[in-house]
Amino acid sequence: MNKKKWLTCLLVTVLSVSTLLSGCGSDKDESKAATENGNAGETASQDQSLEFSMYNFDDGWQPAPWGETVTTKWIQENKKVSINYLPTNGNAKQRFNAMYASGELPEVISLSPGPELDRLISEGQLVELDPYLDKYPNLKKAAGDQIININRSEDGKLYVFPEWYVGGDHMNGNGGWAVNRKIYKEMGSPKLETLTELESYLRAVKEKYPNVIPLEVGAPYDIKMIYSAFKENGTPYFMNRMFYPEGNTLKPITEDPAFKEFMLFASRLYRDKLMTQDVFTQKADQMIEKLSQGKVAVSISANLSGRARVPNSTLRAQDPEGGYEFIWPIHKEGLDKNKIYPNYTGREGGGKIVITKNAKDPERIFAYLDWATSNEGQSVLWFGPPGFLWDTKDENGIPIPNDKYKTMDKAELDKLHISDNMMVGNATWVDLAKVAREGLLPKEQQDFQTQQQVNVAWKTSMDITPFANTDPQGDSEEGIILQSVKDMFDQAFSTMIYAKNDAEVESILKKTNEEMQKLGFPKVLDYVAKKWQDNLNKMNGK
């Protein structure tokens, strides 16, 4: 997931019903944290101030100016660190190219994998980070060797500090299947585990509730999630990439028997009006409105835990029997239900922070970033400074909300922009912090999204880290082929959903497969497969 999506999903969860805000501890807590964080904490808090320029390569995520929020003001005063954000002026790429051409790159850049990052590395514009890893150990401790190694360049060196990496054994995800609790109970709470049971339930709902959408699938991507029900280890990630693994090779998704079954099933649901009829045109807020009205019996979406959060609260306030509840992912008869993955997790981190050779003090910049990704740094950046909305931490180092937080109007709380300047996010720490905080609340006050993540979504997420950064560059031969295939495939996909019968689905599927071959897709698969195997070697320390 890229940085913008990560931040959006997490802020929706955290700054909503139970907003995770606030942060740190007493002098005793701080002393202990400084000891645990080692050299990074010491360097970041030296008397000598550190100031550096930073460019966020994202028009949609421009943080509040440094020092203007309670969080960054605390860092400025206590860690002696100031960041001068350079605005994108609404055109991130154009401004980046202008800075690049003039040789006036900022000291730090936050960006996603792509041609800009590749260019910076290949032309020697970035500072190698390996010399700092052991001296400032928080990143190495939190991310682990596999995540660090998969972020290495082809020359074997590390130039990027990952953002929103997922360390340890933790998995994340926001999607899955959910039922309307009230309708499900009124229908007799039938067994709902297999595709056959699902289709039977949807047909019964259509007959009994003519004004209810049997299956709400939200958007085109969400339909693709149903593919996971037809195959063990068949995450929708493969649908997005239009391939599936077979041994050490990759094949077009159009040749996968499970994909054919999925297309026949989805098309049948659509033409029988058992699923959303405006799936290719509706916006997210339209889906949320349907959920809020209780006019959905079953739903599947990549961000269902987020989209159903407010509707769930609305319906339960009207009727305790109302609202939504995640169910274990639907699966084809005969498959192992514990190998069905509607979610997937890339541990490598969607965003990357790099230090350019224009940096005046690259080591101290790294030291600050390393502190920021530590438990102490994440507490401050995510929950706010110590003594503001929290005073102490629990036994796991998670800030405990104080009375000020509990009594503050949530609208006023949002205006504080506590976590606007979050950087080098440790997704595992933030996710587990959410869980710990929710555990302090009565069950009826716990956040819906976090509950569904813990109960189902995180448990049904597949690790796809070996496929990190395997897309070809857009201007390469493989990249141009990939875009042509994607444009064709997307059109064919919607045409198959709209098909009048099974025969038409199969005919379109056959033509789609042939067209992918003609456009040169096997060349793309060879490229991705090599990158995939290289990643596996990196992750295994080879």
URGIJO-V463071 format. One record per pair of residues at least 12 apart in sequence whose ideal C-beta (glycine too) atoms are under 7 Angstrom apart, sorted by the first residue. I is the first residue (numbers start at 1). J is the second residue. Records with the same first field share a line. If there is no record, write none. Layout:
BEGIN
I = J + J
END
This chain:
BEGIN
1 = 350
2 = 112 + 350 + 351
3 = 58 + 61 + 110 + 112 + 163 + 164 + 350 + 351
4 = 58 + 60 + 61
6 = 164 + 350 + 425
7 = 61 + 422
9 = 174 + 303 + 306
10 = 430
11 = 419
12 = 306
13 = 306 + 434 + 447 + 449 + 450
14 = 434
15 = 414
16 = 309
17 = 309 + 313 + 447
18 = 437 + 438 + 441 + 447
19 = 410 + 413
20 = 382 + 383 + 433 + 434 + 437
21 = 383 + 384 + 389 + 405 + 413 + 418
22 = 383 + 384 + 388 + 389 + 390 + 399 + 401 + 405
23 = 379 + 380 + 383 + 384 + 385 + 386 + 388 + 389 + 390 + 399
24 = 379 + 380 + 385 + 386 + 390 + 399
25 = 386 + 391 + 392 + 393
26 = 391 + 392
29 = 392 + 393
30 = 386
33 = 376
37 = 138 + 371 + 374 + 376
38 = 137
39 = 135 + 136
40 = 136 + 138 + 367 + 370 + 371 + 374
41 = 371 + 376
43 = 364 + 367
44 = 79 + 81 + 367 + 368 + 371
45 = 78 + 79 + 80
46 = 80
47 = 80
48 = 80
49 = 80 + 82
50 = 80 + 81 + 361 + 364 + 368
51 = 82 + 84
52 = 83 + 107 + 108 + 359 + 365
53 = 84 + 86 + 106 + 107 + 108
54 = 83 + 84 + 85 + 86 + 106 + 107 + 108 + 110
55 = 86 + 96 + 106 + 109
56 = 85 + 110
57 = 92 + 96 + 109 + 110 + 111 + 116
58 = 92
59 = 88 + 90 + 92
62 = 87 + 88
63 = 85 + 420 + 421
64 = 417 + 420 + 421
65 = 85
66 = 82 + 83 + 85 + 421
67 = 82
69 = 416 + 417 + 418 + 420 + 421
70 = 384 + 385 + 388 + 416 + 418
71 = 380 + 381 + 384 + 385 + 418 + 421
72 = 421
74 = 380 + 385
75 = 380
81 = 368
86 = 106
96 = 116
105 = 125 + 356 + 358
106 = 356
107 = 355 + 356 + 358 + 359 + 360 + 365
108 = 353 + 355 + 359 + 365
109 = 354 + 356
110 = 163 + 351 + 353
111 = 352
112 = 350 + 351 + 352
113 = 352 + 469
115 = 473 + 474 + 475
117 = 352
118 = 473
120 = 354
121 = 153 + 159
125 = 356 + 357
126 = 159 + 354 + 355 + 356 + 357
127 = 355 + 356 + 357 + 359 + 362
128 = 157 + 158 + 159
129 = 158 + 159 + 161 + 366
130 = 157 + 158
132 = 363 + 366
136 = 366 + 367 + 370
138 = 370 + 371 + 373 + 374
139 = 161 + 370 + 373
142 = 167 + 373 + 426 + 429
143 = 162 + 165 + 167
144 = 167
145 = 541
146 = 539
147 = 162 + 165 + 167 + 347 + 348
149 = 538 + 539 + 541
150 = 348 + 465 + 468 + 535 + 538 + 539
151 = 348
152 = 538
159 = 354
160 = 352 + 353 + 354
161 = 352 + 353 + 369 + 424
162 = 348 + 349 + 352
163 = 349 + 350 + 351 + 352 + 353 + 423 + 424 + 425
164 = 349 + 350 + 351 + 425 + 427
165 = 347 + 348 + 349 + 426 + 427
166 = 345 + 347 + 427 + 428
167 = 426 + 428
168 = 428
170 = 428 + 431 + 432
171 = 345 + 458 + 461 + 463
172 = 345 + 427 + 431 + 458 + 461
173 = 343 + 345 + 457 + 458 + 461
174 = 302 + 303 + 304 + 305 + 306 + 453 + 457
175 = 225 + 301 + 302 + 303 + 304 + 342 + 343 + 457
176 = 304 + 326 + 329 + 342 + 343 + 456 + 457 + 460
177 = 298 + 300 + 326 + 327 + 329 + 330
178 = 299 + 304 + 308 + 324 + 325 + 326 + 327
179 = 192 + 297 + 298 + 324 + 325 + 327
180 = 294 + 296 + 297 + 324
181 = 321 + 322 + 323 + 324 + 325
182 = 294 + 319 + 321 + 322
183 = 205 + 209 + 212 + 297
185 = 321
187 = 204 + 205
192 = 327
193 = 328 + 330 + 331 + 337
194 = 330 + 331 + 332 + 333
195 = 229 + 265 + 330 + 332
196 = 333
198 = 330
202 = 214 + 215 + 274 + 298
203 = 274
205 = 297
206 = 273 + 274
209 = 297
211 = 295
212 = 295 + 296 + 297
213 = 276 + 290 + 295 + 296 + 297
214 = 274 + 275 + 297 + 298
215 = 269 + 274 + 275 + 298
216 = 276 + 287 + 290 + 296 + 299
217 = 275 + 276 + 279 + 300
218 = 287 + 301
219 = 279
220 = 279 + 280
221 = 302
222 = 300 + 301 + 302
223 = 266 + 279 + 497
224 = 236 + 239
225 = 300 + 302 + 342
226 = 262 + 266 + 300
227 = 239 + 258 + 259 + 262
228 = 329 + 340 + 341 + 342
229 = 329 + 330 + 331 + 332 + 340
230 = 258 + 261 + 262 + 332
231 = 258
232 = 335 + 336 + 339 + 340
233 = 339 + 341 + 462
234 = 258
235 = 341 + 344 + 462 + 464
236 = 342
237 = 344 + 464
238 = 253
239 = 253
242 = 485 + 489
243 = 525
244 = 256
248 = 533
249 = 529
250 = 525 + 528 + 529
252 = 513 + 516 + 521
254 = 509 + 512 + 513 + 516
255 = 513
260 = 509
263 = 496 + 505 + 509
264 = 502 + 505
266 = 497
267 = 496 + 497 + 499 + 505
270 = 497
271 = 500
280 = 494
284 = 307
287 = 307
288 = 307 + 310 + 311
291 = 307 + 308 + 311
292 = 310 + 311 + 314
294 = 315 + 322
305 = 449 + 452 + 453 + 457
306 = 449
308 = 324
309 = 448 + 449
311 = 324
312 = 324 + 448
313 = 448
326 = 452 + 455 + 456 + 457
328 = 456
329 = 342 + 460
340 = 460
341 = 460 + 461 + 462
342 = 460
343 = 457 + 460 + 461
344 = 461 + 462 + 464
345 = 461 + 463 + 464
346 = 464 + 465 + 468
347 = 463 + 465
348 = 465 + 468
353 = 369 + 423 + 424
369 = 424
372 = 423 + 424
373 = 424 + 426
375 = 397 + 429
378 = 426 + 429 + 430
379 = 399
381 = 419 + 421 + 422 + 423
382 = 419 + 422 + 430
383 = 399
384 = 418
389 = 401 + 402 + 404 + 405
390 = 402 + 405
394 = 436
396 = 436
398 = 433 + 436 + 437
400 = 440
434 = 450
435 = 450 + 454
438 = 450
466 = 532 + 535 + 536 + 539
467 = 532
468 = 535
470 = 528 + 531 + 532
472 = 524 + 527
478 = 523 + 524 + 527
481 = 519 + 520 + 521 + 523 + 524
482 = 524
484 = 519
485 = 516 + 519 + 521
488 = 515 + 519
489 = 512
492 = 508 + 512
495 = 508
496 = 508 + 509
END
